[in-house]
Amino acid sequence: MTQQANETVPFVDLSIQWNQVHDEVMPDLEKLFKASAFCLGPWATAFETQVAEYLGVKHAIAVSSGSAALHVATIAAGIKRGDKVLVPAHTFIGTIWGLLYEGAIPVFCDVEEATGTIDLDDAERRIDDGVKAIIPVHLYGQPADVAKLMAFAERHGLTVIEDVAQAIGARYQGKALGTFGSMGCFSFYPGKNLGGAGEGGLVITNDDEKAAILRSLREHGQSRRYVHERIGYNYRMDGIQALVLGHKLKRLDDWTAQRKAIAARYAAALADTPLRLPAIVHGDHVYHLYVVRAERRDDLRAFLDERGVQTGLHYPVPLHQQPCLAEIVTPAADGYPVTTDWAENGLSLPMFAGMTAAQQDRVIDAVRSHFEGTRR
Ligand SMILES: *Cc1c(COP(=O)(O)O)cnc(C)c1O
């Protein structure tokens, strides 16, 4: 065996992206430090302009994390204590922190079998007069059913806040995700498709009034300096993050194309295994995560781990079963069969821009030999 064949295939390796931007970022950082532009500042303003243009939206408001983005969007949407908001049961908990901070009540919906995104037929069953908004999650890098979602929201008069933390650059009928609802929220956590050198987030909107409120909320509730119009937060993006993200954004489409090529290889090489593979159902997929579903998932995971292939779980404990929500929502024991399927059987294979063909082969070979072994 060659040296390389023994090396672990990491679940994600961010050093490859860093190496590509290093020579541009370092001299620019030097300038940022000389200017002491640490909190928002000119690099953040430039990044906001760049990302707004990239996504085709009027306003981009840079904040300190994806969770902060969703929190200020919740407030800007006018969601108040006791209001109900439809959300998928199958997502990262960051989707709902903003609701919980504001005293709003998440109403969990089951998800689609094929995509893991919010099931709007289930949402239809759970809606009542107390529901004011819906937060669809474009999970794993693929769109929720946007056409059905927007028709549903219109019919019930709901505000739509899109959680695009995993799907920057993904499109639906030619338009960037995040531009369909009232606001779209992004995360630049390092492991996301566009990741900073630390925490970061963004809200986008075409609504001038909401943009002004969001800008105020992220900076101590200021309307102008020293005047605090509303209770605000310190949710500013670091200048350093904006600088790094600006350089990385120029390469995002290239990195996304690499993710799509890896996914195509996995799909071709694993098609005849018993796995359920990701399906493109709503038009696009930027493969933040490549999540397969397997019977006896934990056995497969242990086998891959033994073979030096790291995997992830997204997400093994559904939101309606999280301990912190025990007093807020009444768990419907068997009300989420599809969420349970994703939680119990989902397994995320290694997926990152810059992943080598040899690493992809290692993953494919390991998965295939697991099933060849179990068939005997
Ligand atoms: C990452 C993520 C968030 C939260 O973003 P942070 O930057 O980690 O606060 C919210 N929703 C989803 C679906 C995410 O994947």
The ligand as an SDF file (V2000), in Angstrom:
LIG
                    3D

 15 15  0  0  0  0  0  0  0  0999 V2000
  -24.7150   26.5890   10.5280 C   0  0  0  0  0  0  0  0  0  0  0  0
  -26.1940   26.7110   10.5730 C   0  0  0  0  0  0  0  0  0  0  0  0
  -26.8630   27.7190   11.2890 C   0  0  0  0  0  0  0  0  0  0  0  0
  -26.1840   28.6400   12.2750 C   0  0  0  0  0  0  0  0  0  0  0  0
  -25.0800   29.2920   11.8400 O   0  0  0  0  0  0  0  0  0  0  0  0
  -23.8970   29.6960   12.8730 P   0  0  0  0  0  0  0  0  0  0  0  0
  -23.0600   30.5870   12.0370 O   0  0  0  0  0  0  0  0  0  0  0  0
  -23.2210   28.4330   13.2700 O   0  0  0  0  0  0  0  0  0  0  0  0
  -24.5250   30.3950   14.0070 O   0  0  0  0  0  0  0  0  0  0  0  0
  -28.2320   27.8150   11.1850 C   0  0  0  0  0  0  0  0  0  0  0  0
  -28.9390   26.9570   10.4270 N   0  0  0  0  0  0  0  0  0  0  0  0
  -28.3470   25.9500    9.7440 C   0  0  0  0  0  0  0  0  0  0  0  0
  -29.1870   25.0520    8.9110 C   0  0  0  0  0  0  0  0  0  0  0  0
  -26.9540   25.7920    9.8050 C   0  0  0  0  0  0  0  0  0  0  0  0
  -26.3930   24.7810    9.1260 O   0  0  0  0  0  0  0  0  0  0  0  0
  1  2  1  0
  2  3  1  0
  2 14  2  0
  3  4  1  0
  3 10  2  0
  4  5  1  0
  5  6  1  0
  6  7  2  0
  6  8  1  0
  6  9  1  0
 10 11  1  0
 11 12  2  0
 12 13  1  0
 12 14  1  0
 14 15  1  0
M  END
$$$$
